Amino acid sequence: MPAAAGGRARARQLRDEDELSLREICAVLEAEDIRPKRGERWHPEIVRRMLANSTDQPPTLRRRTV
């Protein structure tokens, strides 16, 4: 399992089962040495976006319509 998928699964588990806050989830992921896909540290906004994405696919850019 890639690190990003492992982080996503662990973050969901921490949110759903342990009911941790985003900051607490970041701290647990750091303590368990699970690294984000980009960057060196977890940030609450990244965790929020990751958990909000139910498709497990990266967001795509859409063309603006005028």
N, C-alpha and C positions, 0 to 999 in steps of 0.2 A: 504494500500500500504506500503510495507516495506520501511525503511528509505533509503536503497541503491537505490531502484527503484525510490523513490521520488527525490533523489539527481540527478539521471541520467536524469530524465524527466526535472527537473528544469534547469540543466546544459545545456541540449539541447535547451531549450526555451531561455535561456540567450544568447547562442551562435547564434542561428538562428534569433531570433526576435530583440534582443538588440545589437547583434554583439560585445559582450564583449570579451576581451582577457581571456586567461586561468587564469591569476592572478586575474583579476577582477571577474571572475566566482567563484574562490575560496573565495574571500572576501565576495561576496553576499551569498554564501552557509553558510559561517561561521556566517554572520550577521543574517541570517534567522534560525540559530540554526539547520541546517541540517547536521548531522554527517556522516562521511564516514563509510563504512562497517568495516574497520579496522583502527586503529589509532585514534588520537584525532583531527587532523586538516587535511584540504584538502591541497594537494600539486598540483601544475600545471601539473606535469607529470602524476599523477593519473587521473586528469580530462581529459587530452589529451587521455590517453589510454581508459578511459571509453567512451569518445565520439567517438573514432575510432572503437569501437566494435559495429557494427551495429546489431548483432544478439541478444543482451541483455543476452547472455550466457557467463559464465566465459571462459577465454581462456583455452584450453587443451594442455597438454604437448604431443609432438609427439616424437616417437622414431627416433633417427638419423639413417640414412642409410649410410653405408660405401661404 
